[in-house]
Amino acid sequence: MTTGVAGIGKTVLTQKFTLDWAEDKTNHDIHFTFLLTFRELNLLKGKEFSLLELLHHFFIETKEAGICRFDLFQVVFILDGLDECRLPLDFHNNQTWTDVTKPTSVDVLLTNLIRGDLLPSGHIWLTTRPAAANKIPAECVDMVTEVRGFTDQQKEEYFRKKFREEKLASTIISHIKKSRSLHIMCHIPVFCWITATVLEDIFKTSKRGEEMPKTVTQLYIHFLVVQSIQGGRKYHGRAETDLHWSSESRKIIVSLGKLAFNQLEKGNLIFYEADLAECDINIKSASEYTGVFTQIFKEEFGLYQGRVFCFVHLSIQEFLAALYVFLSFVNTGVNLLSEEAPTSGEDKLFHLYQHAVDKALQSENGHLDLFLRFLLGLSLETTIDYHILNAHHCSYFTTLTALEPTMTLKS
């Protein structure tokens, strides 16, 4: 089992492992490497397969080659994203299953595969956020490793490779080092990517007069701005002098925020057309949503489920969900996290955050940790223009309160 926080590089690690094996660079004793994500496996909930059918289903080459006896080979199963699993994984009550040719539920297949009852010769590699690691019984785990992200030296290396222009790279690195919050968070590769996107936009445009984002919350807000501007120019021919937030952009943000929050509450990271419709997202123009925010929301074609949608990274879904909850609170006074209604405005804000903490502590998979941090970042703002989406520029960044990156939840 490999653990690590969101965006730290667990999925990339499994992909790199598979690529190196496929290119015959390492692990020459392995005959087959089967990389499966729980996002894909979730789509098969309620269906029945034999292990053989499941492998033939996802890896059609094995079916075309007529391979039916995987016990004769060295096989590695990589199950990526345990924290995203929507299957019960009921190790205590699922029946023992040993026949690779006999169909049963995907849940039964997985629990027996992990326990070693089904295809005992196979090796299993699981990746997960730490909060969901206990979904697997301790006796099923022989080794636990952790992905810890970039060292300070590797952070600099990332930005120097990202920006070949030495002066720009040095300027960005210097800014990140000045912000303790950003510098610490940049040990997570996905934050490096978002930071690079935002700071490049600031340094390469006429926005140098703006206050530079110094916190994770500021960074993600600015990331939305960048995506809106770039999408508007690319797909709608807007000029650089146009407002950052068009009415269309505001509508999209609210709709995507509603989708993000509703599905985060359900633990869903992949959405169907019906889910989009529930959040007032026009199905026919879904491709336009993905075009405007090309690095936020994307459309995929699931192997067996047709059109599906997801955010490009879970942290973006968590941020949009927090933004939607916060905007709903300040614009309507509604606390989406609770049905209770305190009398005073101060009490309302306290209860909003209190309920967010409670939900985060109760989360079995850790998908609310960043949601909580983002909501805190928005809630601690003292002079924020609460109608964020109506702002013509991002000057409100100057008033956001810095977050402590090493904050931990305590019951």
TORLOKE-997528 format. One line per field, with one value per residue (C-alpha): chain; x, y, z; residue in one letter. Coordinates in Angstrom, 3 decimals. Layout:
<recs>
chain [A, ...];
x [X, ...];
y [Y, ...];
z [Z, ...];
resn [A, ...];
</recs>
This chain:
<recs>
chain [A, A, A, A, A, A, A, A, A, A, A, A, A, A, A, A, A, A, A, A, A, A, A, A, A, A, A, A, A, A, A, A, A, A, A, A, A, A, A, A, A, A, A, A, A, A, A, A, A, A, A, A, A, A, A, A, A, A, A, A, A, A, A, A, A, A, A, A, A, A, A, A, A, A, A, A, A, A, A, A, A, A, A, A, A, A, A, A, A, A, A, A, A, A, A, A, A, A, A, A, A, A, A, A, A, A, A, A, A, A, A, A, A, A, A, A, A, A, A, A, A, A, A, A, A, A, A, A, A, A, A, A, A, A, A, A, A, A, A, A, A, A, A, A, A, A, A, A, A, A, A, A, A, A, A, A, A, A, A, A, A, A, A, A, A, A, A, A, A, A, A, A, A, A, A, A, A, A, A, A, A, A, A, A, A, A, A, A, A, A, A, A, A, A, A, A, A, A, A, A, A, A, A, A, A, A, A, A, A, A, A, A, A, A, A, A, A, A, A, A, A, A, A, A, A, A, A, A, A, A, A, A, A, A, A, A, A, A, A, A, A, A, A, A, A, A, A, A, A, A, A, A, A, A, A, A, A, A, A, A, A, A, A, A, A, A, A, A, A, A, A, A, A, A, A, A, A, A, A, A, A, A, A, A, A, A, A, A, A, A, A, A, A, A, A, A, A, A, A, A, A, A, A, A, A, A, A, A, A, A, A, A, A, A, A, A, A, A, A, A, A, A, A, A, A, A, A, A, A, A, A, A, A, A, A, A, A, A, A, A, A, A, A, A, A, A, A, A, A, A, A, A, A, A, A, A, A, A, A, A, A, A, A, A, A, A, A, A, A, A, A, A, A, A, A, A, A, A, A, A, A, A, A, A, A, A, A, A, A, A, A, A, A, A, A, A, A, A, A, A, A, A, A, A, A, A, A, A, A, A, A];
x [0.000, 1.215, -0.278, -0.038, -2.115, -4.113, -1.988, 1.247, 1.884, 0.494, -1.243, 1.738, 3.944, 1.813, 1.801, 5.580, 5.987, 3.764, 5.507, 8.977, 7.792, 6.145, 9.339, 11.286, 13.388, 12.724, 10.854, 11.714, 10.307, 6.751, 4.703, 1.573, 0.884, -2.811, -3.418, -7.016, -8.456, -11.275, -12.878, -13.310, -14.222, -16.923, -18.735, -19.165, -20.979, -23.956, -22.575, -21.110, -17.886, -15.462, -11.909, -11.077, -13.957, -12.944, -9.396, -10.589, -13.001, -10.373, -7.417, -8.845, -5.381, -5.357, -8.663, -7.458, -4.329, -6.463, -4.805, -6.980, -4.486, -2.983, -1.856, 0.887, 2.408, 3.853, 1.013, 0.822, -2.536, -2.323, -5.510, -5.198, -7.258, -8.715, -10.044, -12.189, -13.754, -17.569, -17.770, -18.515, -15.288, -16.936, -14.047, -15.949, -19.140, -18.209, -18.074, -14.804, -14.289, -11.527, -12.740, -11.363, -13.868, -17.037, -18.911, -19.717, -19.916, -16.878, -16.824, -16.469, -13.782, -11.741, -11.974, -10.937, -8.160, -6.783, -7.132, -5.219, -8.022, -8.530, -5.405, -3.037, 0.025, -0.936, 0.678, -1.446, -0.415, -2.956, -2.703, -4.799, -5.099, -4.108, -7.661, -8.973, -6.110, -8.065, -10.570, -8.100, -7.616, -4.119, -3.497, -3.865, -1.071, 2.546, 4.205, 3.218, 5.096, 4.421, 4.839, 6.089, 6.395, 9.099, 12.046, 12.949, 15.566, 13.060, 10.584, 13.133, 13.984, 10.306, 9.907, 13.208, 12.147, 8.667, 9.997, 13.011, 13.356, 15.793, 14.711, 11.031, 11.834, 13.990, 11.325, 8.632, 10.852, 11.736, 8.053, 7.180, 9.994, 8.644, 5.293, 5.648, 2.224, 2.901, 6.439, 5.311, 2.364, 4.547, 5.946, 2.738, 3.257, -0.318, 0.124, 3.313, 1.336, -1.430, 1.117, 3.024, -0.181, -1.180, 2.196, 3.071, -0.163, 0.646, 4.261, 3.604, 0.641, 0.014, -1.116, 2.157, 0.435, -1.838, -1.115, 0.496, -1.394, 0.236, -2.115, -3.587, -7.078, -5.889, -4.086, -7.155, -9.357, -6.831, -6.626, -10.346, -9.751, -6.924, -9.016, -11.968, -9.829, -8.010, -11.226, -12.985, -10.216, -9.836, -13.469, -15.398, -12.965, -12.926, -10.273, -7.757, -9.614, -12.873, -14.096, -12.558, -15.952, -18.644, -22.190, -21.590, -18.445, -20.283, -23.086, -20.625, -18.734, -21.932, -23.159, -19.844, -19.656, -23.093, -22.110, -18.830, -20.520, -23.461, -21.218, -18.543, -21.193, -22.025, -18.359, -18.639, -15.712, -17.177, -20.490, -23.121, -25.245, -28.127, -25.865, -25.047, -28.728, -29.542, -27.123, -28.568, -25.736, -27.085, -26.095, -25.914, -23.426, -21.375, -18.532, -18.537, -18.134, -15.138, -13.825, -14.057, -12.414, -10.122, -8.001, -10.863, -13.552, -13.261, -15.392, -14.398, -15.907, -16.076, -15.227, -18.712, -20.852, -20.740, -20.204, -18.870, -17.418, -14.981, -12.769, -9.163, -8.110, -9.984, -8.553, -10.313, -13.614, -13.046, -12.296, -15.339, -17.512, -16.210, -16.709, -20.301, -21.067, -19.517, -21.309, -24.612, -24.023, -23.097, -25.677, -28.683, -27.753, -28.288, -25.908, -25.748, -23.889, -26.726, -30.453, -29.973, -30.390, -28.605, -30.111, -27.169, -24.872, -21.790, -23.306, -24.153, -20.545, -19.342, -21.847, -20.980, -17.365, -18.249, -20.388, -17.613, -15.167, -17.650, -18.142, -14.405, -13.800, -16.506, -15.171, -14.032, -11.889, -10.333, -12.072, -13.133, -9.737, -8.968, -12.640, -12.374, -9.156, -10.630, -13.804, -11.693, -9.685, -12.866, -14.507, -11.541, -11.664, -12.548, -13.053, -13.788, -16.287, -18.766, -20.030, -16.730, -18.083, -19.171, -15.681, -14.018, -10.562, -8.826, -7.759, -9.556, -6.572, -4.843, -7.304, -7.347, -5.968, -3.003, -3.652, -1.383, -0.414, 0.350, -3.072, -4.501, -7.981, -8.482, -11.617];
y [0.000, 3.475, 6.463, 10.195, 13.372, 14.628, 15.670, 14.292, 12.035, 8.592, 8.122, 9.439, 7.002, 4.045, 5.299, 5.719, 2.215, 0.790, 2.736, 1.665, -1.943, -1.690, -0.251, -3.136, -0.805, -2.568, -5.421, -7.890, -10.776, -9.390, -10.765, -8.626, -5.302, -4.431, -0.804, -0.292, 2.839, 2.786, 5.541, 3.007, 0.146, 2.282, 2.399, -1.375, -1.322, -3.703, -5.719, -9.208, -10.462, -13.253, -12.095, -13.386, -11.422, -8.302, -8.464, -9.201, -6.304, -3.715, -5.237, -6.538, -7.543, -10.410, -11.659, -11.363, -13.296, -16.043, -15.774, -17.458, -18.864, -15.894, -18.170, -19.325, -15.825, -13.193, -10.666, -7.283, -5.615, -1.887, -0.566, 3.205, 5.548, 3.461, 6.680, 7.119, 3.676, 3.599, -0.166, -1.629, -3.661, -5.741, -7.956, -9.337, -10.462, -11.078, -14.759, -16.419, -16.603, -18.687, -19.430, -16.907, -18.086, -17.790, -14.421, -12.468, -8.816, -6.616, -5.986, -9.709, -10.016, -7.181, -8.279, -11.817, -10.592, -8.366, -11.108, -13.497, -16.043, -15.255, -15.738, -16.159, -15.809, -12.232, -9.198, -6.230, -2.581, -0.138, 3.652, 5.833, 8.972, 8.141, 8.589, 5.669, 3.255, 1.446, 0.183, -2.655, -5.087, -4.870, -8.576, -7.980, -5.394, -6.556, -3.201, 0.477, 3.240, 6.971, 9.511, 12.676, 14.935, 17.384, 18.435, 22.139, 21.427, 19.545, 22.415, 24.732, 22.113, 21.833, 25.571, 25.877, 23.055, 24.530, 27.969, 27.852, 31.626, 31.862, 35.314, 34.333, 31.088, 32.884, 35.540, 32.926, 30.852, 33.968, 34.831, 31.305, 31.342, 34.587, 32.954, 30.278, 28.865, 28.477, 27.228, 24.452, 23.443, 23.256, 19.961, 18.689, 18.548, 19.540, 22.756, 23.435, 23.105, 25.468, 27.900, 27.918, 28.558, 31.487, 33.174, 32.842, 34.652, 37.440, 37.920, 37.654, 40.050, 43.571, 42.394, 43.062, 45.777, 43.227, 41.737, 38.369, 35.345, 34.146, 31.423, 28.262, 29.781, 32.868, 30.628, 28.588, 31.665, 33.196, 29.876, 30.190, 33.716, 32.586, 29.771, 32.072, 34.638, 32.099, 30.284, 33.530, 34.564, 31.160, 30.164, 33.440, 35.942, 38.210, 40.917, 41.330, 44.463, 42.567, 41.932, 38.923, 37.577, 37.538, 36.617, 33.308, 32.636, 33.405, 31.048, 28.287, 28.723, 28.533, 25.497, 23.684, 24.600, 23.135, 19.984, 19.766, 20.094, 17.774, 15.032, 15.524, 14.908, 11.644, 10.768, 10.838, 11.961, 10.930, 12.378, 11.426, 13.652, 13.397, 14.802, 17.791, 18.374, 18.469, 21.389, 23.403, 22.497, 22.280, 18.876, 20.110, 22.789, 20.575, 20.641, 24.427, 24.162, 21.937, 24.353, 27.475, 25.817, 23.411, 22.723, 22.484, 20.248, 17.571, 15.145, 11.524, 8.486, 5.737, 2.308, 0.985, 3.876, 6.417, 10.101, 10.867, 14.029, 14.874, 17.640, 17.374, 17.021, 16.316, 19.439, 21.572, 19.845, 20.471, 24.142, 24.733, 22.927, 25.176, 28.271, 27.245, 26.626, 29.943, 31.958, 30.319, 31.361, 34.998, 35.582, 33.792, 33.009, 29.307, 26.871, 23.970, 21.887, 21.911, 22.473, 24.402, 28.175, 30.285, 33.689, 36.040, 36.452, 35.779, 32.568, 31.556, 31.884, 29.977, 27.182, 27.037, 26.291, 24.071, 21.847, 21.773, 20.534, 17.865, 16.637, 16.565, 14.537, 12.078, 11.659, 8.095, 8.838, 12.222, 14.039, 16.900, 17.898, 20.415, 21.408, 22.429, 24.352, 26.235, 27.045, 28.325, 30.495, 32.063, 32.355, 34.122, 36.872, 40.106, 42.596, 40.297, 41.387, 38.611, 38.851, 37.433, 36.456, 40.038, 41.433, 43.070, 42.215, 40.219, 42.968, 41.186, 38.824, 41.397, 40.820, 37.037, 35.655, 33.294, 29.703, 27.541, 24.749, 22.300, 22.693, 19.422, 18.520, 17.469, 15.961];
z [0.000, -0.908, 0.897, 0.347, 0.453, -2.522, -5.482, -4.045, -7.047, -6.204, -9.556, -11.504, -9.591, -10.686, -14.274, -14.240, -12.813, -15.550, -18.303, -17.182, -17.061, -20.501, -21.968, -20.416, -18.279, -14.989, -13.256, -16.009, -13.975, -14.217, -17.106, -16.701, -15.003, -14.738, -13.717, -12.588, -11.020, -8.521, -10.579, -13.383, -11.075, -9.442, -12.768, -12.612, -9.271, -9.366, -12.278, -12.175, -13.728, -13.246, -12.667, -16.124, -17.670, -15.766, -17.094, -20.611, -20.207, -19.328, -21.163, -24.410, -25.643, -23.157, -24.540, -28.140, -27.187, -25.661, -22.227, -19.600, -17.061, -15.250, -12.447, -14.814, -14.904, -12.580, -12.355, -10.602, -9.989, -9.331, -7.719, -7.768, -5.574, -2.763, -1.198, -4.322, -3.979, -3.885, -3.549, -0.080, 0.136, 2.842, 3.890, 6.877, 5.158, 1.537, 0.698, -0.178, -3.945, -5.537, -9.075, -11.598, -14.233, -12.121, -12.134, -8.977, -7.957, -8.520, -4.776, -4.025, -6.692, -5.206, -1.570, -2.479, -4.754, -1.993, 0.636, -1.610, -1.962, -5.641, -7.750, -4.753, -6.986, -7.930, -6.318, -5.249, -5.077, -3.607, -3.482, -1.203, 0.854, 4.449, 5.786, 3.711, 4.373, 7.094, 4.529, 4.015, 6.941, 8.402, 7.798, 4.051, 3.934, 3.928, 3.327, 3.528, 1.736, 1.620, -1.165, 0.480, -2.553, -3.526, -1.401, -1.431, -4.075, -6.234, -5.974, -7.545, -10.143, -11.106, -11.734, -13.588, -15.904, -16.230, -17.162, -19.415, -19.136, -16.233, -15.047, -14.901, -13.100, -10.532, -9.936, -9.349, -7.069, -5.090, -4.580, -3.463, -0.908, 0.560, 1.264, 3.930, 3.066, -0.650, -0.148, 2.174, -0.012, -3.117, -1.886, -3.517, -7.311, -8.202, -6.203, -8.137, -11.368, -10.213, -8.760, -12.038, -14.009, -11.817, -11.390, -15.060, -15.901, -13.459, -14.525, -18.263, -18.355, -17.159, -13.720, -11.928, -9.912, -8.298, -4.939, -5.460, -4.096, -0.901, 0.305, -1.124, -1.150, -3.032, -5.471, -6.359, -6.743, -9.086, -10.940, -11.740, -13.000, -15.268, -16.712, -17.313, -19.108, -21.247, -22.133, -22.991, -25.346, -26.980, -27.415, -27.400, -28.901, -25.872, -25.696, -22.877, -21.771, -21.262, -17.746, -16.047, -15.106, -17.736, -16.749, -18.494, -16.449, -13.222, -14.170, -14.999, -11.720, -9.666, -11.605, -11.322, -7.630, -7.033, -8.896, -6.986, -3.593, -4.289, -5.610, -2.940, -0.302, -2.058, -2.482, -6.272, -8.426, -11.772, -12.895, -15.429, -17.649, -15.156, -12.428, -14.625, -15.376, -11.645, -11.305, -14.186, -16.522, -20.049, -21.386, -24.970, -24.012, -21.695, -24.211, -23.936, -20.170, -20.697, -23.312, -21.180, -18.198, -19.985, -16.922, -14.447, -15.880, -18.526, -20.466, -20.877, -22.460, -19.879, -21.192, -20.671, -19.484, -22.292, -21.483, -18.038, -16.536, -13.767, -12.443, -13.519, -9.900, -6.695, -5.031, -7.654, -6.907, -3.183, -3.793, -5.984, -3.436, -0.634, -2.775, -3.533, 0.158, 1.143, -1.546, -0.634, 2.975, 2.339, -0.402, 1.096, 4.703, 4.008, 5.667, 3.216, 5.776, 8.308, 8.614, 11.853, 11.718, 14.401, 15.144, 14.691, 11.685, 13.796, 15.090, 11.546, 10.428, 13.492, 12.880, 9.189, 10.008, 12.969, 10.757, 8.150, 10.808, 11.928, 8.369, 7.721, 10.870, 9.837, 6.312, 5.755, 2.724, 3.530, 0.686, 2.943, 4.312, 1.566, 1.405, 5.049, 4.473, 1.532, 3.461, 6.345, 3.957, 2.627, 6.050, 7.660, 5.062, 6.851, 4.029, 1.137, -1.481, -0.817, -4.372, -5.616, -8.972, -9.674, -9.100, -12.086, -10.840, -8.143, -5.756, -2.922, -2.755, -0.572, 2.272, 2.469, 5.694, 5.382, 6.333, 8.408, 5.966, 8.748, 10.385, 11.665, 12.844, 16.439, 17.879];
resn [M, T, T, G, V, A, G, I, G, K, T, V, L, T, Q, K, F, T, L, D, W, A, E, D, K, T, N, H, D, I, H, F, T, F, L, L, T, F, R, E, L, N, L, L, K, G, K, E, F, S, L, L, E, L, L, H, H, F, F, I, E, T, K, E, A, G, I, C, R, F, D, L, F, Q, V, V, F, I, L, D, G, L, D, E, C, R, L, P, L, D, F, H, N, N, Q, T, W, T, D, V, T, K, P, T, S, V, D, V, L, L, T, N, L, I, R, G, D, L, L, P, S, G, H, I, W, L, T, T, R, P, A, A, A, N, K, I, P, A, E, C, V, D, M, V, T, E, V, R, G, F, T, D, Q, Q, K, E, E, Y, F, R, K, K, F, R, E, E, K, L, A, S, T, I, I, S, H, I, K, K, S, R, S, L, H, I, M, C, H, I, P, V, F, C, W, I, T, A, T, V, L, E, D, I, F, K, T, S, K, R, G, E, E, M, P, K, T, V, T, Q, L, Y, I, H, F, L, V, V, Q, S, I, Q, G, G, R, K, Y, H, G, R, A, E, T, D, L, H, W, S, S, E, S, R, K, I, I, V, S, L, G, K, L, A, F, N, Q, L, E, K, G, N, L, I, F, Y, E, A, D, L, A, E, C, D, I, N, I, K, S, A, S, E, Y, T, G, V, F, T, Q, I, F, K, E, E, F, G, L, Y, Q, G, R, V, F, C, F, V, H, L, S, I, Q, E, F, L, A, A, L, Y, V, F, L, S, F, V, N, T, G, V, N, L, L, S, E, E, A, P, T, S, G, E, D, K, L, F, H, L, Y, Q, H, A, V, D, K, A, L, Q, S, E, N, G, H, L, D, L, F, L, R, F, L, L, G, L, S, L, E, T, T, I, D, Y, H, I, L, N, A, H, H, C, S, Y, F, T, T, L, T, A, L, E, P, T, M, T, L, K, S];
</recs>
